[in-house]
Amino acid sequence: MRYLHLLSRVYNRPHLILPEKLEAIRQVITSRAFGLESATELALQDTRARQQPSITKSVAVLPIVGTLAKRMGMLEESSGGMSTDRIGQEIDRLMADEQVGAIVLDIDSPGGESFGVRELSDKIYAARDNRKPIIAVANPEAASAAYYIGSAAKEFIVTPSGWVGSVGVVMAHTDQSLLNESLGVKVTYITAAKYKTEGNANEPLSDDALVYYQSQVDQLYEQFVKDVARNRATTAAEVRRGYGEGRMLLAADAKAAGMVDRVDTLENVIAKQTARIQQRNKVRLERLRLDLS
């Protein structure tokens, strides 16, 4: 029953994720729900060890690795992902830490569910011009929800071999009515509202349901585009037209399209931030000496 509950988190909900990743998660959870093994699970190993923040010479590196969800506990086993709530909490903690002079988001994510992503993007955007800059690095992948989040940083960088994009929304529905028929299974729903069982997997998707779900996807996409345009200081029209139209763009193409600020490695980004902090501290020390003299 636990995996059947997970399936409800996958189907008939809009996701900001690479479609192939959504399909991989769907295959894993479906296989487990029916007591089967899936070869896809080999590609979904837990990445928890990569998700711990670290602080080196006043630069805090916060990994954003794996599939994203608001409360990751329900999907963590099948996707090796992270909670957007926890990422936000870590950002708050690092912003309050006096030992931290800059925050670098080390992103390697195909995206995830839509819930919690807008709030995290807003949090990063509101804090990015603080005395502690927030820098995002696609290392190597920032897709969909992960791009949404990374675009809110003061500076967005992609590694030379990396890519960013998948600015779009996807929703999946599975019709298993023919499977039920072959198994001799007939499901009857008793409801008290017209749309209570809309989108269930035991019958084909109705025209009304398709229109409704498309409207949900469209609304989320419009907000996605609007927020990315704000984050990147461009127009919604440019995001729709020039940011890949749902495709991923390799580093050089992403830079040319204005989706990122530059191409560089995570190591260089950390080194540059460390040098900036050291120079700032040196200037402050000199000013203090002058004030005391």
C-alpha positions as CSV (number, residue, x, y, z in Angstrom):
1,M,0.0,0.0,0.0
2,R,2.9,2.3,0.7
3,Y,4.0,2.2,-3.0
4,L,0.4,2.6,-4.2
5,H,0.4,5.8,-2.1
6,L,3.6,6.9,-3.8
7,L,1.9,6.4,-7.2
8,S,-0.7,9.0,-6.3
9,R,2.3,11.5,-6.0
10,V,3.4,10.7,-9.5
11,Y,0.1,10.5,-11.5
12,N,-2.2,13.4,-12.3
13,R,0.0,16.0,-10.7
14,P,2.1,18.6,-12.6
15,H,5.9,18.1,-12.3
16,L,8.8,20.3,-13.1
17,I,11.0,17.5,-14.1
18,L,12.7,15.9,-17.1
19,P,10.0,13.6,-18.7
20,E,12.5,10.6,-18.8
21,K,13.2,11.0,-15.1
22,L,9.5,11.0,-14.3
23,E,9.1,7.8,-16.4
24,A,12.0,6.2,-14.5
25,I,10.4,7.0,-11.2
26,R,7.1,5.8,-12.4
27,Q,8.6,2.5,-13.5
28,V,10.4,1.9,-10.2
29,I,7.3,2.7,-8.0
30,T,5.0,0.7,-10.2
31,S,7.3,-2.3,-10.2
32,R,7.6,-2.2,-6.4
33,A,3.8,-1.7,-6.0
34,F,3.3,-5.0,-7.9
35,G,6.2,-6.7,-6.1
36,L,8.5,-6.7,-9.2
37,E,12.1,-5.6,-9.7
38,S,13.1,-2.9,-12.2
39,A,16.3,-2.5,-14.0
40,T,15.7,1.3,-13.8
41,E,16.4,1.1,-10.1
42,L,20.1,0.8,-10.8
43,A,20.0,4.4,-12.0
44,L,18.2,5.6,-8.9
45,Q,20.7,4.9,-6.1
46,D,20.5,7.0,-3.0
47,T,22.6,10.1,-3.2
48,R,22.4,11.2,0.5
49,A,26.1,11.4,1.0
50,R,26.3,14.1,-1.7
51,Q,23.6,16.2,-0.1
52,Q,25.4,17.4,3.0
53,P,26.4,21.1,3.1
54,S,30.0,21.9,3.8
55,I,31.9,25.1,4.7
56,T,35.4,25.8,3.3
57,K,37.1,29.1,4.1
58,S,33.8,30.9,4.7
59,V,32.2,29.6,1.5
60,A,29.2,27.3,2.2
61,V,28.5,24.7,-0.5
62,L,24.9,23.5,-0.4
63,P,24.3,20.5,-2.7
64,I,21.0,20.2,-4.4
65,V,21.2,16.7,-5.7
66,G,18.5,14.3,-7.1
67,T,14.8,14.6,-7.5
68,L,13.1,17.5,-5.7
69,A,9.9,17.3,-3.6
70,K,8.4,19.4,-0.9
71,R,8.5,16.6,1.7
72,M,11.0,14.2,0.3
73,G,10.4,11.4,2.7
74,M,7.7,9.9,0.6
75,L,9.7,9.8,-2.6
76,E,13.3,9.5,-1.3
77,E,13.6,5.7,-1.4
78,S,12.6,5.6,-5.1
79,S,14.4,8.7,-6.3
80,G,17.3,9.5,-4.1
81,G,16.1,13.1,-3.9
82,M,15.9,16.2,-1.6
83,S,13.3,18.2,0.1
84,T,12.8,21.8,-1.0
85,D,11.7,22.6,2.5
86,R,15.0,21.3,3.9
87,I,17.0,23.2,1.3
88,G,15.2,26.4,2.4
89,Q,15.9,25.6,6.0
90,E,19.6,25.1,5.2
91,I,19.7,28.5,3.4
92,D,18.2,30.2,6.4
93,R,20.7,28.5,8.7
94,L,23.7,29.5,6.5
95,M,22.5,33.0,6.1
96,A,22.4,33.3,9.9
97,D,25.9,31.8,10.3
98,E,28.5,34.5,10.8
99,Q,31.2,32.2,9.6
100,V,29.7,32.1,6.2
101,G,30.5,34.8,3.6
102,A,28.9,33.2,0.5
103,I,26.6,30.4,-0.4
104,V,27.2,28.2,-3.4
105,L,24.4,26.0,-4.6
106,D,25.9,22.8,-6.1
107,I,23.1,21.6,-8.4
108,D,22.8,18.2,-10.0
109,S,19.1,17.6,-10.4
110,P,16.5,16.6,-13.1
111,G,13.9,18.6,-11.3
112,G,10.9,17.2,-9.4
113,E,7.4,17.9,-8.3
114,S,6.0,21.4,-8.5
115,F,5.1,21.9,-4.8
116,G,7.5,24.0,-2.8
117,V,9.6,25.1,-5.8
118,R,8.2,28.6,-6.3
119,E,8.5,29.3,-2.6
120,L,12.2,28.2,-2.6
121,S,12.9,30.3,-5.7
122,D,11.3,33.3,-4.0
123,K,13.4,32.8,-0.9
124,I,16.7,32.6,-2.9
125,Y,15.7,35.7,-5.0
126,A,14.9,37.7,-1.9
127,A,18.2,36.8,-0.2
128,R,20.6,36.8,-3.2
129,D,21.7,40.5,-2.9
130,N,22.4,40.1,0.8
131,R,26.0,40.7,2.0
132,K,26.3,36.9,1.5
133,P,25.8,36.3,-2.2
134,I,24.0,33.2,-3.3
135,I,25.7,31.6,-6.4
136,A,24.2,28.6,-8.2
137,V,26.3,26.1,-10.3
138,A,24.7,23.5,-12.6
139,N,27.2,20.7,-11.9
140,P,26.4,19.3,-14.3
141,E,22.6,19.4,-14.6
142,A,19.9,21.9,-13.6
143,A,16.6,20.8,-15.2
144,S,13.1,22.2,-14.8
145,A,12.5,22.7,-11.0
146,A,16.3,22.8,-10.5
147,Y,16.7,25.5,-13.1
148,Y,13.7,27.4,-11.6
149,I,15.7,27.4,-8.3
150,G,19.1,28.1,-9.8
151,S,17.9,31.0,-11.8
152,A,17.0,32.8,-8.6
153,A,20.6,33.1,-7.5
154,K,22.6,36.2,-7.8
155,E,24.8,34.5,-10.4
156,F,24.0,31.3,-12.3
157,I,26.9,29.2,-13.7
158,V,27.1,26.0,-15.6
159,T,30.1,23.6,-15.7
160,P,31.7,23.3,-19.2
161,S,30.3,19.8,-19.8
162,G,26.9,20.6,-18.1
163,W,23.5,21.6,-19.3
164,V,20.4,23.5,-18.1
165,G,16.8,23.9,-19.2
166,S,13.7,21.8,-19.5
167,V,11.7,24.9,-18.7
168,G,8.2,23.3,-18.9
169,V,5.7,21.2,-17.0
170,V,4.7,17.6,-17.5
171,M,1.8,15.5,-16.1
172,A,1.2,11.7,-16.5
173,H,-2.0,9.7,-16.5
174,T,-2.1,5.9,-16.9
175,D,-5.2,4.1,-18.2
176,Q,-5.1,0.5,-16.9
177,S,-8.7,-0.3,-17.8
178,L,-7.6,-2.8,-20.5
179,L,-5.3,-4.5,-18.0
180,N,-8.2,-4.7,-15.5
181,E,-10.4,-6.3,-18.2
182,S,-7.7,-8.9,-19.0
183,L,-7.5,-9.7,-15.3
184,G,-11.2,-9.9,-14.9
185,V,-11.2,-6.9,-12.6
186,K,-14.0,-4.3,-12.5
187,V,-13.7,-1.3,-10.3
188,T,-16.8,0.6,-9.3
189,Y,-16.6,4.1,-7.7
190,I,-19.4,5.5,-5.5
191,T,-19.0,9.2,-5.2
192,A,-20.8,12.3,-4.0
193,A,-19.2,14.9,-6.3
194,K,-19.1,15.1,-10.1
195,Y,-15.3,15.2,-10.4
196,K,-14.4,13.2,-7.3
197,T,-12.8,10.3,-9.2
198,E,-11.7,12.3,-12.2
199,G,-8.4,11.1,-13.6
200,N,-8.5,7.6,-11.9
201,A,-6.4,4.9,-13.5
202,N,-9.3,2.5,-14.0
203,E,-10.9,4.2,-16.9
204,P,-9.8,6.3,-19.9
205,L,-9.2,10.0,-19.3
206,S,-12.3,12.0,-20.1
207,D,-12.3,15.1,-22.4
208,D,-13.3,17.2,-19.4
209,A,-10.5,15.8,-17.3
210,L,-8.0,16.4,-20.1
211,V,-9.1,20.1,-20.4
212,Y,-8.9,20.5,-16.6
213,Y,-5.4,19.0,-16.3
214,Q,-4.1,20.9,-19.2
215,S,-5.3,24.1,-17.5
216,Q,-3.4,23.2,-14.4
217,V,-0.2,22.5,-16.4
218,D,-0.7,25.8,-18.3
219,Q,-1.1,27.9,-15.1
220,L,2.0,26.4,-13.6
221,Y,4.0,26.9,-16.7
222,E,2.9,30.6,-16.8
223,Q,4.1,31.1,-13.3
224,F,7.4,29.2,-14.0
225,V,8.1,31.5,-17.0
226,K,7.1,34.6,-15.1
227,D,9.4,33.8,-12.2
228,V,12.4,32.8,-14.4
229,A,12.0,36.1,-16.3
230,R,12.1,38.0,-13.0
231,N,15.1,35.9,-11.8
232,R,17.1,36.4,-15.0
233,A,16.0,40.0,-15.6
234,T,14.4,39.3,-19.0
235,T,10.9,39.0,-20.4
236,A,8.4,36.2,-20.3
237,A,8.4,36.2,-24.1
238,E,12.2,35.6,-24.2
239,V,11.9,32.8,-21.7
240,R,9.2,31.0,-23.8
241,R,11.0,31.6,-27.1
242,G,14.7,31.5,-26.2
243,Y,15.2,29.2,-23.2
244,G,14.9,25.9,-25.1
245,E,11.1,25.5,-25.2
246,G,11.3,22.5,-22.9
247,R,14.7,21.3,-24.2
248,M,18.0,21.1,-22.3
249,L,20.8,23.4,-23.6
250,L,24.5,22.6,-23.3
251,A,26.7,25.0,-21.5
252,A,27.8,27.2,-24.5
253,D,24.3,27.4,-25.9
254,A,22.8,28.2,-22.5
255,K,25.2,31.0,-22.1
256,A,24.5,32.4,-25.6
257,A,20.7,32.2,-24.8
258,G,21.2,34.1,-21.5
259,M,20.0,31.2,-19.4
260,V,23.3,31.4,-17.3
261,D,25.8,34.1,-16.6
262,R,29.0,32.1,-17.4
263,V,30.6,28.8,-17.9
264,D,33.0,27.7,-15.1
265,T,33.8,24.8,-12.8
266,L,32.5,24.5,-9.2
267,E,36.1,24.6,-7.9
268,N,36.8,27.9,-9.6
269,V,33.6,29.4,-8.3
270,I,34.5,28.5,-4.8
271,A,38.0,29.8,-5.2
272,K,36.8,33.1,-6.6
273,Q,34.3,33.5,-3.7
274,T,37.0,32.7,-1.2
275,A,39.3,35.3,-2.7
276,R,36.5,37.9,-2.7
277,I,35.8,37.2,1.0
278,Q,39.5,37.4,1.9
279,Q,39.9,40.7,0.1
280,R,36.7,42.1,1.7
281,N,38.0,41.1,5.2
282,K,41.4,42.6,4.4
283,V,39.8,45.9,3.5
284,R,37.7,45.9,6.6
285,L,40.8,45.2,8.7
286,E,42.6,48.1,7.1
287,R,39.6,50.4,7.8
288,L,39.6,49.3,11.4
289,R,43.3,50.1,11.8
290,L,42.8,53.5,10.3
291,D,39.9,54.2,12.7
292,L,42.0,53.2,15.7
293,S,45.0,55.2,14.6
